[in-house]
Amino acid sequence: MSCVAVRRLHWPDGVIEEIHHLEKNDNVPVVAANDNILYVLEMNDGWFARHNINTGTVIRTEKGSLAETFLRRQ
């Protein structure tokens, strides 16, 4: 598995700050390098590289930013 740590500051929301490799069945937590991380996205190992997703990439959905997508009040 791999995971990305996505920052949420003021703007831009959804910038990938860190990419970490995760070992299967390893329960040791991954600590982010800074305190601005709000989201973590886990994918199969190598998925980010195959899709040319690196640090600095901005993640958005069809509904907008990650905050607009997941933190929108109902």
Backbone as XML, in Angstrom:
<?xml version="1.0"?>
<chain id="A" units="angstrom">
  <residue number="1" name="MET">
    <atom name="N" x="0.836" y="-1.183" z="0.000"/>
    <atom name="CA" x="0.000" y="0.000" z="0.000"/>
    <atom name="C" x="0.879" y="1.243" z="0.000"/>
  </residue>
  <residue number="2" name="SER">
    <atom name="N" x="0.310" y="2.296" z="-0.510"/>
    <atom name="CA" x="0.922" y="3.612" z="-0.453"/>
    <atom name="C" x="-0.121" y="4.573" z="0.069"/>
  </residue>
  <residue number="3" name="CYS">
    <atom name="N" x="0.333" y="5.660" z="0.675"/>
    <atom name="CA" x="-0.613" y="6.674" z="1.113"/>
    <atom name="C" x="-0.040" y="8.049" z="0.820"/>
  </residue>
  <residue number="4" name="VAL">
    <atom name="N" x="-0.929" y="9.006" z="0.618"/>
    <atom name="CA" x="-0.515" y="10.393" z="0.478"/>
    <atom name="C" x="-1.091" y="11.177" z="1.641"/>
  </residue>
  <residue number="5" name="ALA">
    <atom name="N" x="-0.340" y="12.147" z="2.101"/>
    <atom name="CA" x="-0.795" y="13.060" z="3.138"/>
    <atom name="C" x="-1.149" y="14.364" z="2.436"/>
  </residue>
  <residue number="6" name="VAL">
    <atom name="N" x="-2.385" y="14.801" z="2.595"/>
    <atom name="CA" x="-2.902" y="15.949" z="1.864"/>
    <atom name="C" x="-3.125" y="17.100" z="2.826"/>
  </residue>
  <residue number="7" name="ARG">
    <atom name="N" x="-2.585" y="18.253" z="2.468"/>
    <atom name="CA" x="-2.679" y="19.398" z="3.381"/>
    <atom name="C" x="-3.986" y="20.142" z="3.232"/>
  </residue>
  <residue number="8" name="ARG">
    <atom name="N" x="-4.366" y="20.775" z="4.301"/>
    <atom name="CA" x="-5.526" y="21.667" z="4.316"/>
    <atom name="C" x="-5.094" y="22.899" z="5.074"/>
  </residue>
  <residue number="9" name="LEU">
    <atom name="N" x="-4.731" y="23.918" z="4.377"/>
    <atom name="CA" x="-4.350" y="25.174" z="5.004"/>
    <atom name="C" x="-5.436" y="26.167" z="4.609"/>
  </residue>
  <residue number="10" name="HIS">
    <atom name="N" x="-5.104" y="27.281" z="4.088"/>
    <atom name="CA" x="-6.108" y="28.220" z="3.608"/>
    <atom name="C" x="-6.330" y="27.999" z="2.118"/>
  </residue>
  <residue number="11" name="TRP">
    <atom name="N" x="-5.314" y="28.045" z="1.332"/>
    <atom name="CA" x="-5.414" y="27.805" z="-0.109"/>
    <atom name="C" x="-4.047" y="27.446" z="-0.607"/>
  </residue>
  <residue number="12" name="PRO">
    <atom name="N" x="-3.847" y="26.513" z="-1.473"/>
    <atom name="CA" x="-4.901" y="25.666" z="-1.992"/>
    <atom name="C" x="-5.153" y="24.464" z="-1.103"/>
  </residue>
  <residue number="13" name="ASP">
    <atom name="N" x="-6.365" y="24.063" z="-1.034"/>
    <atom name="CA" x="-6.790" y="22.882" z="-0.310"/>
    <atom name="C" x="-6.515" y="21.668" z="-1.193"/>
  </residue>
  <residue number="14" name="GLY">
    <atom name="N" x="-6.035" y="20.583" z="-0.606"/>
    <atom name="CA" x="-5.884" y="19.342" z="-1.346"/>
    <atom name="C" x="-4.537" y="19.116" z="-1.998"/>
  </residue>
  <residue number="15" name="VAL">
    <atom name="N" x="-3.497" y="19.839" z="-1.584"/>
    <atom name="CA" x="-2.158" y="19.643" z="-2.148"/>
    <atom name="C" x="-1.501" y="18.449" z="-1.464"/>
  </residue>
  <residue number="16" name="ILE">
    <atom name="N" x="-0.996" y="17.507" z="-2.268"/>
    <atom name="CA" x="-0.283" y="16.359" z="-1.715"/>
    <atom name="C" x="1.071" y="16.827" z="-1.201"/>
  </residue>
  <residue number="17" name="GLU">
    <atom name="N" x="1.294" y="16.659" z="0.082"/>
    <atom name="CA" x="2.535" y="17.076" z="0.730"/>
    <atom name="C" x="3.535" y="15.936" z="0.852"/>
  </residue>
  <residue number="18" name="GLU">
    <atom name="N" x="3.053" y="14.720" z="1.081"/>
    <atom name="CA" x="3.937" y="13.586" z="1.353"/>
    <atom name="C" x="3.364" y="12.328" z="0.717"/>
  </residue>
  <residue number="19" name="ILE">
    <atom name="N" x="4.248" y="11.424" z="0.306"/>
    <atom name="CA" x="3.841" y="10.101" z="-0.157"/>
    <atom name="C" x="4.639" y="9.079" z="0.644"/>
  </residue>
  <residue number="20" name="HIS">
    <atom name="N" x="3.947" y="8.115" z="1.218"/>
    <atom name="CA" x="4.591" y="7.101" z="2.055"/>
    <atom name="C" x="4.257" y="5.702" z="1.557"/>
  </residue>
  <residue number="21" name="HIS">
    <atom name="N" x="5.230" y="4.809" z="1.645"/>
    <atom name="CA" x="5.004" y="3.398" z="1.371"/>
    <atom name="C" x="4.546" y="2.739" z="2.668"/>
  </residue>
  <residue number="22" name="LEU">
    <atom name="N" x="3.540" y="1.902" z="2.589"/>
    <atom name="CA" x="3.030" y="1.195" z="3.759"/>
    <atom name="C" x="3.255" y="-0.296" z="3.584"/>
  </residue>
  <residue number="23" name="GLU">
    <atom name="N" x="3.723" y="-0.941" z="4.614"/>
    <atom name="CA" x="3.910" y="-2.394" z="4.586"/>
    <atom name="C" x="2.617" y="-3.086" z="4.997"/>
  </residue>
  <residue number="24" name="LYS">
    <atom name="N" x="2.296" y="-4.179" z="4.317"/>
    <atom name="CA" x="1.096" y="-4.944" z="4.629"/>
    <atom name="C" x="1.166" y="-5.472" z="6.060"/>
  </residue>
  <residue number="25" name="ASN">
    <atom name="N" x="0.063" y="-5.346" z="6.789"/>
    <atom name="CA" x="-0.073" y="-5.815" z="8.168"/>
    <atom name="C" x="0.885" y="-5.142" z="9.152"/>
  </residue>
  <residue number="26" name="ASP">
    <atom name="N" x="1.402" y="-3.982" z="8.795"/>
    <atom name="CA" x="2.274" y="-3.224" z="9.688"/>
    <atom name="C" x="1.418" y="-2.188" z="10.414"/>
  </residue>
  <residue number="27" name="ASN">
    <atom name="N" x="1.348" y="-2.274" z="11.720"/>
    <atom name="CA" x="0.509" y="-1.370" z="12.513"/>
    <atom name="C" x="1.255" y="-0.161" z="13.051"/>
  </residue>
  <residue number="28" name="VAL">
    <atom name="N" x="2.506" y="0.030" z="12.616"/>
    <atom name="CA" x="3.274" y="1.187" z="13.069"/>
    <atom name="C" x="2.733" y="2.430" z="12.355"/>
  </residue>
  <residue number="29" name="PRO">
    <atom name="N" x="2.332" y="3.453" z="13.111"/>
    <atom name="CA" x="1.768" y="4.647" z="12.478"/>
    <atom name="C" x="2.800" y="5.410" z="11.657"/>
  </residue>
  <residue number="30" name="VAL">
    <atom name="N" x="2.330" y="6.060" z="10.612"/>
    <atom name="CA" x="3.155" y="6.949" z="9.806"/>
    <atom name="C" x="2.896" y="8.356" z="10.314"/>
  </residue>
  <residue number="31" name="VAL">
    <atom name="N" x="3.938" y="9.041" z="10.713"/>
    <atom name="CA" x="3.817" y="10.393" z="11.257"/>
    <atom name="C" x="4.094" y="11.396" z="10.145"/>
  </residue>
  <residue number="32" name="ALA">
    <atom name="N" x="3.183" y="12.344" z="9.961"/>
    <atom name="CA" x="3.364" y="13.384" z="8.946"/>
    <atom name="C" x="4.502" y="14.314" z="9.348"/>
  </residue>
  <residue number="33" name="ALA">
    <atom name="N" x="5.152" y="14.879" z="8.357"/>
    <atom name="CA" x="6.284" y="15.778" z="8.592"/>
    <atom name="C" x="5.835" y="17.148" z="9.098"/>
  </residue>
  <residue number="34" name="ASN">
    <atom name="N" x="4.564" y="17.516" z="8.870"/>
    <atom name="CA" x="4.088" y="18.808" z="9.378"/>
    <atom name="C" x="2.678" y="18.671" z="9.922"/>
  </residue>
  <residue number="35" name="ASP">
    <atom name="N" x="2.180" y="19.740" z="10.536"/>
    <atom name="CA" x="0.875" y="19.710" z="11.203"/>
    <atom name="C" x="-0.287" y="20.139" z="10.314"/>
  </residue>
  <residue number="36" name="ASN">
    <atom name="N" x="-0.024" y="20.412" z="9.043"/>
    <atom name="CA" x="-1.076" y="20.907" z="8.151"/>
    <atom name="C" x="-1.849" y="19.798" z="7.444"/>
  </residue>
  <residue number="37" name="ILE">
    <atom name="N" x="-1.628" y="18.554" z="7.810"/>
    <atom name="CA" x="-2.253" y="17.431" z="7.130"/>
    <atom name="C" x="-3.657" y="17.190" z="7.698"/>
  </residue>
  <residue number="38" name="LEU">
    <atom name="N" x="-4.645" y="17.127" z="6.807"/>
    <atom name="CA" x="-6.015" y="16.864" z="7.225"/>
    <atom name="C" x="-6.544" y="15.555" z="6.653"/>
  </residue>
  <residue number="39" name="TYR">
    <atom name="N" x="-6.075" y="15.169" z="5.471"/>
    <atom name="CA" x="-6.581" y="13.975" z="4.796"/>
    <atom name="C" x="-5.437" y="13.006" z="4.525"/>
  </residue>
  <residue number="40" name="VAL">
    <atom name="N" x="-5.754" y="11.720" z="4.494"/>
    <atom name="CA" x="-4.817" y="10.688" z="4.054"/>
    <atom name="C" x="-5.573" y="9.783" z="3.091"/>
  </residue>
  <residue number="41" name="LEU">
    <atom name="N" x="-4.990" y="9.534" z="1.946"/>
    <atom name="CA" x="-5.603" y="8.688" z="0.930"/>
    <atom name="C" x="-4.717" y="7.477" z="0.713"/>
  </residue>
  <residue number="42" name="GLU">
    <atom name="N" x="-5.257" y="6.274" z="0.915"/>
    <atom name="CA" x="-4.503" y="5.033" z="0.732"/>
    <atom name="C" x="-4.912" y="4.366" z="-0.570"/>
  </residue>
  <residue number="43" name="MET">
    <atom name="N" x="-3.921" y="3.906" z="-1.317"/>
    <atom name="CA" x="-4.152" y="3.195" z="-2.576"/>
    <atom name="C" x="-3.204" y="2.003" z="-2.627"/>
  </residue>
  <residue number="44" name="ASN">
    <atom name="N" x="-3.448" y="1.096" z="-3.558"/>
    <atom name="CA" x="-2.535" y="-0.025" z="-3.747"/>
    <atom name="C" x="-1.149" y="0.480" z="-4.085"/>
  </residue>
  <residue number="45" name="ASP">
    <atom name="N" x="-0.142" y="-0.283" z="-3.684"/>
    <atom name="CA" x="1.244" y="0.116" z="-3.895"/>
    <atom name="C" x="1.510" y="0.406" z="-5.369"/>
  </residue>
  <residue number="46" name="GLY">
    <atom name="N" x="2.118" y="1.541" z="-5.652"/>
    <atom name="CA" x="2.467" y="1.924" z="-7.009"/>
    <atom name="C" x="1.396" y="2.693" z="-7.754"/>
  </residue>
  <residue number="47" name="TRP">
    <atom name="N" x="0.189" y="2.803" z="-7.190"/>
    <atom name="CA" x="-0.911" y="3.481" z="-7.874"/>
    <atom name="C" x="-0.579" y="4.939" z="-8.163"/>
  </residue>
  <residue number="48" name="PHE">
    <atom name="N" x="-0.024" y="5.641" z="-7.189"/>
    <atom name="CA" x="0.291" y="7.063" z="-7.382"/>
    <atom name="C" x="1.336" y="7.238" z="-8.481"/>
  </residue>
  <residue number="49" name="ALA">
    <atom name="N" x="2.369" y="6.415" z="-8.498"/>
    <atom name="CA" x="3.410" y="6.498" z="-9.527"/>
    <atom name="C" x="2.825" y="6.189" z="-10.912"/>
  </residue>
  <residue number="50" name="ARG">
    <atom name="N" x="1.987" y="5.149" z="-11.009"/>
    <atom name="CA" x="1.395" y="4.791" z="-12.309"/>
    <atom name="C" x="0.499" y="5.891" z="-12.858"/>
  </residue>
  <residue number="51" name="HIS">
    <atom name="N" x="-0.082" y="6.685" z="-11.990"/>
    <atom name="CA" x="-0.972" y="7.762" z="-12.416"/>
    <atom name="C" x="-0.276" y="9.127" z="-12.388"/>
  </residue>
  <residue number="52" name="ASN">
    <atom name="N" x="1.053" y="9.109" z="-12.269"/>
    <atom name="CA" x="1.868" y="10.329" z="-12.291"/>
    <atom name="C" x="1.395" y="11.347" z="-11.250"/>
  </residue>
  <residue number="53" name="ILE">
    <atom name="N" x="1.090" y="10.851" z="-10.057"/>
    <atom name="CA" x="0.677" y="11.708" z="-8.952"/>
    <atom name="C" x="1.845" y="11.813" z="-7.982"/>
  </residue>
  <residue number="54" name="ASN">
    <atom name="N" x="2.295" y="13.040" z="-7.762"/>
    <atom name="CA" x="3.476" y="13.304" z="-6.938"/>
    <atom name="C" x="3.166" y="14.378" z="-5.919"/>
  </residue>
  <residue number="55" name="THR">
    <atom name="N" x="4.135" y="14.671" z="-5.058"/>
    <atom name="CA" x="3.954" y="15.791" z="-4.140"/>
    <atom name="C" x="3.739" y="17.049" z="-4.975"/>
  </residue>
  <residue number="56" name="GLY">
    <atom name="N" x="2.871" y="17.911" z="-4.488"/>
    <atom name="CA" x="2.523" y="19.125" z="-5.209"/>
    <atom name="C" x="1.262" y="18.992" z="-6.047"/>
  </residue>
  <residue number="57" name="THR">
    <atom name="N" x="0.825" y="17.759" z="-6.304"/>
    <atom name="CA" x="-0.411" y="17.541" z="-7.054"/>
    <atom name="C" x="-1.599" y="17.998" z="-6.204"/>
  </residue>
  <residue number="58" name="VAL">
    <atom name="N" x="-2.564" y="18.663" z="-6.834"/>
    <atom name="CA" x="-3.772" y="19.108" z="-6.134"/>
    <atom name="C" x="-4.890" y="18.111" z="-6.430"/>
  </residue>
  <residue number="59" name="ILE">
    <atom name="N" x="-5.526" y="17.610" z="-5.381"/>
    <atom name="CA" x="-6.636" y="16.672" z="-5.521"/>
    <atom name="C" x="-7.944" y="17.444" z="-5.439"/>
  </residue>
  <residue number="60" name="ARG">
    <atom name="N" x="-8.800" y="17.230" z="-6.444"/>
    <atom name="CA" x="-10.144" y="17.816" z="-6.466"/>
    <atom name="C" x="-11.120" y="16.738" z="-6.912"/>
  </residue>
  <residue number="61" name="THR">
    <atom name="N" x="-12.378" y="16.928" z="-6.598"/>
    <atom name="CA" x="-13.425" y="16.021" z="-7.056"/>
    <atom name="C" x="-14.365" y="16.804" z="-7.963"/>
  </residue>
  <residue number="62" name="GLU">
    <atom name="N" x="-15.359" y="16.124" z="-8.517"/>
    <atom name="CA" x="-16.341" y="16.815" z="-9.358"/>
    <atom name="C" x="-17.158" y="17.816" z="-8.546"/>
  </residue>
  <residue number="63" name="LYS">
    <atom name="N" x="-17.129" y="17.704" z="-7.216"/>
    <atom name="CA" x="-17.847" y="18.642" z="-6.347"/>
    <atom name="C" x="-16.969" y="19.805" z="-5.901"/>
  </residue>
  <residue number="64" name="GLY">
    <atom name="N" x="-15.699" y="19.790" z="-6.261"/>
    <atom name="CA" x="-14.802" y="20.885" z="-5.903"/>
    <atom name="C" x="-13.634" y="20.405" z="-5.066"/>
  </residue>
  <residue number="65" name="SER">
    <atom name="N" x="-13.200" y="21.271" z="-4.157"/>
    <atom name="CA" x="-12.063" y="20.957" z="-3.299"/>
    <atom name="C" x="-12.434" y="19.836" z="-2.327"/>
  </residue>
  <residue number="66" name="LEU">
    <atom name="N" x="-11.456" y="19.295" z="-1.639"/>
    <atom name="CA" x="-11.732" y="18.250" z="-0.652"/>
    <atom name="C" x="-12.609" y="18.775" z="0.472"/>
  </residue>
  <residue number="67" name="ALA">
    <atom name="N" x="-12.382" y="20.007" z="0.897"/>
    <atom name="CA" x="-13.223" y="20.593" z="1.948"/>
    <atom name="C" x="-14.662" y="20.737" z="1.460"/>
  </residue>
  <residue number="68" name="GLU">
    <atom name="N" x="-14.843" y="21.180" z="0.212"/>
    <atom name="CA" x="-16.194" y="21.320" z="-0.331"/>
    <atom name="C" x="-16.867" y="19.956" z="-0.476"/>
  </residue>
  <residue number="69" name="THR">
    <atom name="N" x="-16.085" y="18.927" z="-0.767"/>
    <atom name="CA" x="-16.625" y="17.588" z="-0.977"/>
    <atom name="C" x="-16.957" y="16.895" z="0.330"/>
  </residue>
  <residue number="70" name="PHE">
    <atom name="N" x="-16.053" y="16.943" z="1.308"/>
    <atom name="CA" x="-16.213" y="16.128" z="2.511"/>
    <atom name="C" x="-16.646" y="16.890" z="3.750"/>
  </residue>
  <residue number="71" name="LEU">
    <atom name="N" x="-16.451" y="18.192" z="3.783"/>
    <atom name="CA" x="-16.778" y="18.955" z="4.980"/>
    <atom name="C" x="-17.984" y="19.845" z="4.785"/>
  </residue>
  <residue number="72" name="ARG">
    <atom name="N" x="-18.652" y="19.706" z="3.665"/>
    <atom name="CA" x="-19.845" y="20.496" z="3.383"/>
    <atom name="C" x="-20.928" y="20.161" z="4.392"/>
  </residue>
  <residue number="73" name="ARG">
    <atom name="N" x="-21.544" y="21.174" z="4.928"/>
    <atom name="CA" x="-22.613" y="20.949" z="5.904"/>
    <atom name="C" x="-23.848" y="20.431" z="5.203"/>
  </residue>
  <residue number="74" name="GLN">
    <atom name="N" x="-24.500" y="19.492" z="5.837"/>
    <atom name="CA" x="-25.695" y="18.866" z="5.244"/>
    <atom name="C" x="-26.907" y="19.734" z="5.447"/>
  </residue>
</chain>
